Every structure is written in structure tokens, then in C-alpha cells.
Amino acid sequence: MAVALNQVAISEIPVKPGSLLKLSRAVEDAQLNIADAYGCILERGKRAVFVVEGDKLDAIEAAAANAGLKALNSLE
């Protein structure tokens, strides 16, 4: 089995329609590229996170913050 460790940006997003679009638009507006991404629910109906792998993680986190989303350093 092969395992790889990658640096990622993690953003908490509200569990409501349009939240992922908000993050996607922020990344697009900043002209950043996403290489891989996935999301998961931390608390049903309350908290979700979206995990992004890309070339400029600091810029992705900044774009998310500018869109009003919280960047996480760990799954708090």
C-alpha cells in the first residue's frame, strides 16, 4: 500500500446551500488552482469542512478568509 502526505488548506463552511459556491468563487476570483479537494460533515446540520490541495495554500486560505470562511489548522 502506498501512502502520501500532502499539505492542504482546510476551511470550515456553513452547512447550507451555496456555501461551497462561496468558497469556489473566492478561489476563482483569486485566480488560484485546486489540484484536489474533498469535504466532510463534522457535526450534522452544523459544521462542515472542505479540504483543498493546491499550489498556493496560503493564498487559498486567504481567499477563503476574505469570503468570510474560517481557516482551520486542525479539525478543532
N, C-alpha and C positions, 0 to 999 in steps of 0.2 A: 504494500500500500504506500502511495506517495502522499506526502503532506507538505503544504506550503504555507508559510506565514506571510501575510501581506498587511501593509499599513492601510487603514481605512479611515474614513470620516463617518461619524455616527451622529445623526440628527434625530431628535425627538420630534415627532409630528402629531398633531391632534388627530384623534380618531373621529374624523368627519369627512364628508365628501369634499374634494378639492384640495386636501392637504398635500397630497403627493404632487399635484399640479403646481402648487405654490413653490415647492422645492425645485421641481423641474424647470419652471420658468426662471427662477433665480439663477440656477446653474447655466441655463441658456443665455440669459441676459449678460452674464459674466463671461460668456464665450469659453466655457470650460468643457472638457471632455470627460465622460464617465465610461470607464472600461468595464465595470461590472457593478451590479447593485442587487440588493435584496432587502426585504423588510420583514418585520415580525411584530406581533402584538405582545406587549409586556403585561398589560392589565386590560382585560376585555372591556371594551367600551370607554377606556380612559387613556391609556398610553400605548403608543406605537413608536418604533424606531425604524429608520431607513439607513442602511449601511451602504456606503459608496466607496468604490475603489477607482482611483483616477491618478492623473499625473501631478496635479497641484492640489493636494489635500487641504492645505491651509486656505487656499483660495475658495475651495468648495465649502469649507466650514464658514468662511467669511460671508459667502453668498447666502448660505442658509441663515446665518445670523441676521444679515441685512433684510431677509424676508420674514424676520420675526420668529425664527425657529431656534430651538435650543440645541447647541452642540454638546455632545456628551463625551467625556474622556473614558468612561466606563459605563457599564449598564447599572447605573445607580438605583 
